[in-house]
Amino acid sequence: MRTEDLRYLQLLDRLRHGQCNYDDYELLQTRVVGQPSIESLHDSPWNK
């Protein structure tokens, strides 16, 4: 599976080289599952 999200690809490249910045941190924070009611990422809507 390849990502088409340019911003995320750039983050991964910086991560690979140990050069992440605060903007990268902010982006990753938007991808954190913060709902305690979610018991599994195998259930809808996360399994799509």
Phi and psi restraints in degrees (value plus and minus 20) as a CYANA .aco file:
   2 ARG   PHI    -130.4   -90.4
   2 ARG   PSI     122.1   162.1
   3 THR   PHI    -108.6   -68.6
   3 THR   PSI     124.7   164.7
   4 GLU   PHI    -126.9   -86.9
   4 GLU   PSI     -17.6    22.4
   5 ASP   PHI    -101.4   -61.4
   5 ASP   PSI      84.3   124.3
   6 LEU   PHI     -77.7   -37.7
   6 LEU   PSI     -63.2   -23.2
   7 ARG   PHI     -80.7   -40.7
   7 ARG   PSI     -62.1   -22.1
   8 TYR   PHI     -88.9   -48.9
   8 TYR   PSI     -58.3   -18.3
   9 LEU   PHI     -81.3   -41.3
   9 LEU   PSI     -61.2   -21.2
  10 GLN   PHI     -85.5   -45.5
  10 GLN   PSI     -59.2   -19.2
  11 LEU   PHI     -79.7   -39.7
  11 LEU   PSI     -66.9   -26.9
  12 LEU   PHI     -81.4   -41.4
  12 LEU   PSI     -57.6   -17.6
  13 ASP   PHI     -85.4   -45.4
  13 ASP   PSI     -63.9   -23.9
  14 ARG   PHI     -84.9   -44.9
  14 ARG   PSI     -58.8   -18.8
  15 LEU   PHI     -81.5   -41.5
  15 LEU   PSI     -62.5   -22.5
  16 ARG   PHI     -78.6   -38.6
  16 ARG   PSI     -52.4   -12.4
  17 HIS   PHI    -121.4   -81.4
  17 HIS   PSI     -13.9    26.1
  18 GLY   PHI      48.6    88.6
  18 GLY   PSI      14.4    54.4
  19 GLN   PHI    -143.8  -103.8
  19 GLN   PSI      12.1    52.1
  20 CYS   PHI     -85.1   -45.1
  20 CYS   PSI     135.3   175.3
  21 ASN   PHI    -149.2  -109.2
  21 ASN   PSI    -197.9  -157.9
  22 TYR   PHI     -84.3   -44.3
  22 TYR   PSI     -55.0   -15.0
  23 ASP   PHI     -81.7   -41.7
  23 ASP   PSI     -56.4   -16.4
  24 ASP   PHI     -84.0   -44.0
  24 ASP   PSI     -63.7   -23.7
  25 TYR   PHI     -78.7   -38.7
  25 TYR   PSI     -65.2   -25.2
  26 GLU   PHI     -81.3   -41.3
  26 GLU   PSI     -61.9   -21.9
  27 LEU   PHI     -83.7   -43.7
  27 LEU   PSI     -64.4   -24.4
  28 LEU   PHI     -84.2   -44.2
  28 LEU   PSI     -53.6   -13.6
  29 GLN   PHI     -82.6   -42.6
  29 GLN   PSI     -49.8    -9.8
  30 THR   PHI     -94.0   -54.0
  30 THR   PSI     -33.2     6.8
  31 ARG   PHI    -124.5   -84.5
  31 ARG   PSI     -14.3    25.7
  32 VAL   PHI    -101.0   -61.0
  32 VAL   PSI     110.4   150.4
  33 VAL   PHI     -98.2   -58.2
  33 VAL   PSI      93.6   133.6
  34 GLY   PHI    -133.1   -93.1
  34 GLY   PSI      -3.9    36.1
  35 GLN   PHI    -122.2   -82.2
  35 GLN   PSI      90.5   130.5
  36 PRO   PHI     -84.0   -44.0
  36 PRO   PSI     -35.7     4.3
  37 SER   PHI     -95.5   -55.5
  37 SER   PSI     -31.8     8.2
  38 ILE   PHI    -102.8   -62.8
  38 ILE   PSI      96.1   136.1
  39 GLU   PHI    -115.5   -75.5
  39 GLU   PSI     -44.9    -4.9
  40 SER   PHI    -171.6  -131.6
  40 SER   PSI     120.1   160.1
  41 LEU   PHI    -100.6   -60.6
  41 LEU   PSI     -20.3    19.7
  42 HIS   PHI    -106.7   -66.7
  42 HIS   PSI     -27.1    12.9
  43 ASP   PHI    -117.6   -77.6
  43 ASP   PSI     136.4   176.4
  44 SER   PHI     -82.0   -42.0
  44 SER   PSI     123.1   163.1
  45 PRO   PHI    -111.4   -71.4
  45 PRO   PSI     -15.6    24.4
  46 TRP   PHI     -96.4   -56.4
  46 TRP   PSI     -36.7     3.3
  47 ASN   PHI    -110.3   -70.3
  47 ASN   PSI      -8.4    31.6
